[in-house]
């Protein structure tokens, strides 16, 4: 018989605000991470501080925000009204304290729960807040939420506003690194949504004059647009729409009160529905919704009174009401799109004709693929039942909370030994494994038909649930895990080509990564070091006395499950796959994957010579 556990008054304890945040950080900032993913906690900390400065701008106070990140210290300085000097400590260290509870002052604020800066304070090894207003200033310093020093209000000639500095705590986040690319993307979204606002990040200025139109132009190539971007707006709503000439799936950028809702929500669902309804009524044809939305690239931003999100990180809107006497979210968006988009199409018949041609093309392709798609789906169902290509995680079996979605990861591996090692060492709650059989097909220039006819691609698409776009993406992180040799590099390139060709938004939205695994193991009887480069190997050798044993890992299959658990757990190293806006996707794929062998050969030879010259200089 199991021994009965005692349950007395001694088992009951109350945590103060900072203890609870540090013990359960996921409740406040989503996942932790090391900075390799755009939704990692260190970026949420920045966002929580920045949201307050944005709200000041929205209220008409301060047109510039200065941000710097140096040596892991983040500084955010706005020129708004400044925190009331007698409340500087309270607003960053007392729960349920803030100005946003007064709906008159912050009617459509990003954050309403008064938690944001408290979480940043509690999760930082150093945190300082300073306010300047009425020619006076006051500041306070903290460590892990504990007050270090407070400077009472005194005379100051500084410009009014608020300055926050913090260093995320390595006790919580481990070895982390801010990636400027992710920070820049976040800041660009802020200026798109707040035309007239200037954000300066490490000396670089971000500014937008045309809002969501600028966002689409930034994220698409001019030559890939089927027609000029449609840009429509009025109070509380703004949209931008175009269609891609080459992209297959739908792509949406959605926002609520300035928050990037990467997982969509009620507003995005209503918007997709409104586009279909409006286009059908304009043409007087009952076109299939998938044909209307195929290849669409669009953005929507709305403002809602006291929005309700499905998580603290505010990535999915749950509100059905606009508030403030307005109709429901669905009705509000539908009425706006029906009126404004219909008017635009009547006034711009060239765009309307281009849309109709695209719909008819999509209709023909869908009918051509209908039989193949049915066979492919049946094949995928059988494969999931009878083979081991996909070893799923428990999040998708219903016994793990959906809040764990941000941590869900699919490792795409090659070969039984590699997939076996990862499967045995993974976190079965959130990590899944998809095993490739040999090298995938070079899909550049091929039609969507190939996705259904090719077993590997068909099953991978089914595993990810991305046939109709990435709104239903089953895993937040897709990680290519191949050997660090020529064959492994080739497989990576072929998989990246597949995503760029058919599902580029997977990369654009920051879901695709390369798994970094150690090249060497350096150890003696007492200590073991795993090294990811020659420099790390030399450093490890210097730390060990005597002659250490050095092992060169030639493939993932050579790493035992007991060792692999270190490389896909808390210490995982991921290299995000990012797009260079300056190089159009079509040009990049054509050069690296197309039939231009002489040009590519010349490029390889010239760059190989540069690499060899560097090696000679080092020797």
ABEGO torsion letter per residue (X at the ends): XBBBBBBBAAABBBBBAAAAAAABAAAAAEBBEAGABAABAAAAAAAAAAAAAAAAAAAGBEABBBBBBBGGBBBBBBABAEBBAAAAAAAAABBGBEAAABAAABABBABAAGAAAAAAAAABABBBBBBBBGGBBBBBBBBGGBBABBBBBBBBABBBEBBBBBBBBAAAAEBBBBBAAAAAAAAAAAAAABBGBBBBBGGBBBBBAAEAAAAAAAABBAAABABBBBBBBBBGBBBBBBBBAABABBBBBBBBGGBBBAAEEAAAAAAAAAAAAAAAAAAGBBBBAAAAABGBBBBBBBBBBGBBBABAAGABBABABAEGGBBBAAAAAAAAAAAAAAAAAAABAAAAAAAAAAAAAAAAAAAAAAAAAAAAAAAAAAAAAABAABBBBAAAAGABBAAAAAABBBBBBBEAAAAAAAAAABBAAABBBBBBBEBBBBABGBBAAAAAABAAAAAAAAAAGAAAEAAABABABBBBBBBBBAAAAAAAAAAAAAAAAABAAAAAAGABBBBBBBABBBBBAABBBBBABAAAAAAAAAABBEBBBBBBBABAAABBAAAAAAAABAABBBBBBBBBAABBAAAAAAAAABBAAAAAAAAAAAAAAAAAAAAAAAX
